[in-house]
Amino acid sequence: MLSHEIMNSIAPVTSLSDTLLSMHADPEIAPDDLKRNTENGLKVISETGKGLISFVESYRKFTRIPRPERELINLNEFIQRVVILSSTEPNFPEVKIDICIQPDDLKVFADPNLMGQVLLNLMKNAFYALRGRADACITLSAEQGATGKVLIRVRDNGPGIPPEIMNEIFVPFFTTKEEGSGIGLSISRQIMRMHGGNLKASSIAGKETVFTIII
């Protein structure tokens, strides 16, 4: 995948560079046209290069997740802190946030920094999905499942995830957003698997999306 994405960026840049070189070698091209085409071409090359650098940096983040340093985490306190950190989201004041932890003193043995990254990413996605919704609500819940694993759910009442892309959302670099690297969910799932757990998603079109952390 990495080589494919890089080639997709490099091939047109190489072609454009060859075109600009040919134009400079053509004595029949008017100076003003040459200047204009060169400036436009260099802008495209610069923007493509910056995009490629961003892509490589994203890939490095994906492949360099540190080993979890676990400690006992009080989920009630931990989730309250995540909500506070999420208050920087532009539509935070318009979104109702419900928290339900059962029992109140429920704990998990996990890396707080990595777990925080996962929850913040899920919260960020939920806020994005709720933009412009009058009755926007995010529900954060946690409970111990029948198998002994703790289940942490982030539920939003947004438009849902289309069924045709549900199987793609955890694929690295897949995104439906105009901005974004498309690695947030991939990294989050990898982090949870490094904890011996998992991250799953379910969605009902027009009603809700639920991400479940299993640890």
C-alpha positions in Angstrom: 0.0 0.0 0.0 2.8 2.4 0.9 4.6 2.0 -2.5 1.3 2.3 -4.3 0.3 5.6 -2.6 3.8 7.1 -3.1 3.8 6.1 -6.8 0.4 7.8 -7.2 2.0 11.0 -6.1 5.4 10.7 -7.7 4.3 9.7 -11.2 2.3 12.8 -12.0 5.0 15.0 -10.5 7.7 13.4 -12.6 5.5 13.8 -15.7 4.9 17.5 -14.9 8.6 18.1 -14.3 9.4 16.6 -17.8 6.7 18.8 -19.4 8.2 21.9 -17.8 11.7 21.0 -18.9 10.4 20.4 -22.4 8.8 23.8 -22.4 12.0 25.5 -21.3 13.8 23.9 -24.2 11.2 25.1 -26.7 12.2 28.4 -28.2 8.8 29.0 -29.7 7.0 29.4 -26.3 6.4 33.0 -25.4 8.2 34.2 -22.2 5.0 35.2 -20.5 3.4 31.8 -21.2 6.6 30.0 -20.0 6.6 32.0 -16.8 2.9 31.4 -16.0 3.1 27.7 -16.8 6.3 27.3 -14.8 4.8 29.0 -11.7 1.6 26.9 -11.9 3.6 23.7 -12.4 5.9 24.5 -9.4 2.9 25.2 -7.2 1.5 21.8 -8.1 4.8 20.1 -7.4 5.1 21.9 -4.1 1.6 21.0 -3.0 2.0 17.3 -4.0 5.4 17.1 -2.2 3.8 18.5 1.0 1.0 16.0 0.7 3.5 13.2 0.3 5.4 14.3 3.3 2.2 14.3 5.3 1.3 10.9 4.1 4.7 9.4 5.1 4.4 11.0 8.5 1.0 9.4 9.0 2.4 6.1 7.9 5.2 6.4 10.5 2.7 7.1 13.2 0.7 4.0 12.2 3.8 1.7 12.3 5.4 3.2 15.4 2.9 2.7 18.1 4.7 2.3 21.5 4.2 -0.8 23.6 1.5 -0.3 26.2 2.6 0.7 29.7 -0.3 -0.5 31.7 -1.7 0.8 34.9 -5.0 0.5 36.7 -7.4 3.2 35.4 -10.6 4.3 37.1 -12.9 4.6 34.0 -15.2 7.2 35.6 -12.4 9.6 36.2 -10.7 8.8 33.0 -13.7 9.3 30.8 -14.5 12.6 32.5 -11.0 13.8 31.6 -11.5 12.8 28.0 -14.8 14.8 27.8 -12.9 17.9 29.1 -10.2 17.4 26.5 -13.0 17.1 23.8 -14.3 20.5 24.8 -12.0 22.0 22.1 -14.3 20.6 19.4 -16.1 23.5 17.6 -19.6 22.0 18.2 -19.0 20.9 21.8 -21.5 23.4 23.3 -24.3 22.0 21.0 -23.8 18.4 21.9 -25.3 16.7 24.9 -23.0 14.2 26.5 -24.2 11.4 28.7 -21.9 9.2 30.8 -22.9 5.8 32.3 -20.3 3.7 34.0 -21.5 0.5 35.8 -20.3 0.1 38.4 -19.1 3.6 39.3 -15.7 2.3 40.3 -15.1 0.2 37.2 -11.4 -0.1 36.3 -9.3 -1.4 33.5 -5.6 -2.3 33.3 -4.4 -0.3 30.3 -2.0 2.4 29.1 -3.7 5.7 29.9 -2.0 7.6 27.1 -2.8 5.1 24.4 -6.4 4.6 25.7 -6.8 8.4 25.8 -5.8 8.6 22.2 -8.3 5.9 21.2 -11.2 7.6 23.1 -10.3 11.1 21.9 -10.3 9.8 18.3 -13.7 8.2 18.7 -15.1 11.4 20.3 -13.6 13.5 17.5 -15.4 11.3 14.9 -18.6 11.5 16.8 -18.5 15.3 17.0 -17.8 15.4 13.3 -20.8 13.2 12.6 -23.1 15.4 14.7 -22.3 18.7 13.0 -25.4 20.8 12.4 -27.7 18.4 14.3 -30.1 20.1 16.7 -30.6 17.1 19.0 -26.9 16.0 18.9 -26.0 13.5 21.7 -23.0 11.4 22.5 -23.3 8.6 25.1 -20.2 7.2 26.8 -20.8 4.0 28.7 -18.7 1.2 30.2 -19.6 -2.1 31.8 -18.1 -5.5 32.4 -19.3 -8.0 29.8 -20.2 -11.6 30.3 -16.8 -12.8 29.3 -15.1 -10.6 31.9 -13.9 -8.1 29.4 -14.7 -4.4 29.9 -16.8 -2.9 27.1 -16.5 0.9 26.6 -19.0 2.3 24.1 -19.0 5.7 22.3 -22.5 6.2 20.8 -23.7 9.1 18.7 -27.1 9.8 17.2 -25.7 11.0 13.9 -26.5 9.9 10.3 -24.8 6.5 10.7 -22.2 4.9 8.5 -23.3 3.7 5.1 -23.3 -0.1 4.9 -21.3 -0.1 1.8 -18.2 1.4 3.6 -18.6 -0.2 7.0 -16.0 -2.9 6.1 -13.6 -0.1 5.0 -13.5 2.2 8.0 -10.7 0.4 9.7 -8.5 0.1 6.6 -5.5 2.4 6.9 -5.8 5.7 5.0 -9.4 5.2 4.1 -11.4 8.3 4.8 -14.7 10.0 3.7 -13.6 13.4 5.1 -12.3 16.3 3.0 -9.5 16.6 5.6 -7.8 13.9 7.6 -5.3 11.2 7.2 -7.6 8.2 7.4 -5.5 6.4 10.0 -7.3 7.3 13.3 -9.5 4.2 13.4 -6.8 2.0 12.1 -4.4 3.1 14.8 -7.1 2.9 17.5 -7.9 -0.7 16.6 -4.2 -1.6 16.5 -3.8 0.0 20.0 -6.6 -2.1 21.4 -5.3 -5.3 19.9 -1.9 -4.5 21.4 -3.8 -4.5 24.8 -5.3 -7.9 24.0 -8.6 -6.4 23.1 -10.4 -5.0 20.1 -12.3 -2.1 18.6 -15.6 -2.8 16.8 -18.2 -0.7 15.1 -21.9 -0.9 14.4 -24.3 1.5 12.8 -28.0 2.0 11.9 -28.5 4.4 9.0 -30.2 7.6 10.1 -30.1 6.7 13.8 -26.8 6.0 15.4 -23.2 4.7 15.3 -21.6 2.8 18.1 -17.9 2.1 18.6 -17.1 -0.6 21.2 -13.7 -0.9 22.9 -13.2 -4.4 24.2 -10.4 -4.7 26.8 
